[in-house]
Every structure is written in structure tokens, then in C-alpha cells.
Amino acid sequence: MLNDNPYGLIAIWSQGDMVIKAVAVLLLLMSIVSWYVMLSRAWQVIKLRAMVKHSKAFWHTQQFEQGLALLQQQQGFNPFVSLAVNGQDAVQHHEQSKTDLHGQISLTEWLKETLRADIEESAERMQAGLPILASVGSTAPFVGLFGTVWGIYHALVGIGVSGQASIDKVAGPVGEALIMTAFGLAVAIPAVLGYNTLTRSNKAIISKLQRFARQLHAYFLTGSPRKGVA
């Protein structure tokens, strides 16, 4: 039974001092936060991949409004809708503000910068939380190692005070301290794998966004979206 195991987790918690307990709680919090980020970002990636399919179908519609309505079927954060709407608004605003400074910029450059800025904002939103995974992945092993070093020091002090250094006296405290290193690795490894996976997925989606933006740029320059501009 777990309660009867002298080298189990309950034994570590009951025998550890405040430093060991603080390290264990910190690692637990880091694990919870990293898993929350990974699961929430993974769900976002799944939805964005579905939006990529809708972006391809966008160009098979007959009118811009019809294609926009198709894109808007996906609820929540949708960078493809943002690109289409902001691109159309940029074209119309450029046409209506010829006397302003940005009206002196060519429509091609104005539209290109608008779409580029929109992609950068979407990329920042997609990457939200990933620095947390990077931080957890890089620091958790050292947090666990600190707990191990402190635990071994605490165990050696106890052995020195008692004057008993037999293997049965050393194995328990030292083994319990080494478990903290395992805790640190158990927190760090999923965070690193999650970070790398999500980063690759986001790069693939951003590539699709850039392609969609180039297609929108070419479409808007034909003049079709500007027919209704007063």
C-alpha cells in the first residue's frame, strides 16, 4: 500500500522540511500550468486547422460576402476572417482618404502592410502561453535538482547527528531526495515536447495565413471590393 511504503510519496512529504515541500508544490503548480497551456493551445490548433479548410473553400464561392460568411461559420478567434475584413476595410479606407498622408502611399503597399500587421497580431495571439512552456521546460529540472541537493544535505545532516551511516539509513533519505529530480524531469519533458509540437503547428498555420493574405492582396487589387465605395 502507498501509505505503508517507507520510500513513497507520502513518506517524502511527511519527512521533508518546508524547503522540500515548497519545491514539490512549485513543481506541481508548474505542471498544472504547463498542461493547461498545452491543452488549451492544442484545442486552438485543432480549430485553426479546420479554419484552414474553410479558407480554401473561400475561393470557390461566387462573392466576397458569401466567402466571408463561410469563414465566419467557425466561432471564436479566426485569423482568416480578420485578414479578409481588415483587408477590405483597408482598401475602402485608402480610397476614401486620398488627402491623408497614408493616401499618398500606393494601394499595393498600404494593403500589404495592413495584411502583414494583421498576420503578426494573429501570430502573437497563437503563440500566447508558449513562453511559459519554454520557461517550465528549462527551469523545472533545476528546481527538482535543487530539491534533490537540499534533501541529500538534510539527510546527511540527520545521519551525522544520529551517528549511523549504514546502508539502510542512507538509502531511504537519499532515495527520497533523488525523487525530486524525477519530479523535475516529469514536469519539464512534457513542457518541452508540447512547446516544440505547438511551435511547429503554429508555423504551419502561419504559412497558410501568409498564403491566404497573398491571395487576398491579389484579389483586392482587381478593384472588385471597391465597387461599392462612395
Phi, psi and omega in degrees: 000151182296323182291334183267354182281115182289348181244015183275185183294322180295322178295319179299315183293319183286328183269341182286152177274188184295327180294313180298317180295322179295319178296317180297317179295319179299315179296322178296316179296319178298320179294316181298314181296315182295319179292324176297315179297315182297315182290318180292318179290326178295319177296322177296318180298319179300316180292322180293326177294324175294325178292329177300320179296320178293327179294329176289322178289340180305320185280357176260003175276168185269334182225156181299316181297323179293318178294322178296320177297325178295317179295324184283000176294332177276120182279160177088198181298118182225097183293337179289320175297317180300318178298314182295314182292312181294326176295315179296317179297322180296319179296313182294319180294323178295321181290327184271354186232051181295333183278345179283167181299317181291343175291342178278347176279143180297149180301322181300312181290320180298315180291320180298315180292324178296313180293322179295317179296322179294320178295320180296319178295319178295321179297319178298320180291322179294328184269004179299132180094337181295325175300331177296315179298320179296319180293316179296316181297329183270336185255333184303318179299324181285327174296314177297322179294322176299317177298323178294312181298316180295319180296319179294318178299315179297321180292319181293323177297317179297320178294320180295322180292319182283337180077013180245122182236029178290162185299325181289335177279331183273320188299317183297300181299318181292319178298320178295322179293321181294336178299331179298325176296319177297321177300314180300318178291323179295332177278320188285317186299311177299324180295318179294314179297318179296319179298313181295318180295314181293324178297316178296319180296318180295321178298320179295319180290320177298323176299320176294322178296318180296320178295317179297322179294320178295321178294319177296319179301314179294321181293314183295330181287347177288343180097352183299316181292346186264003184295328183270003184284133181284000000 
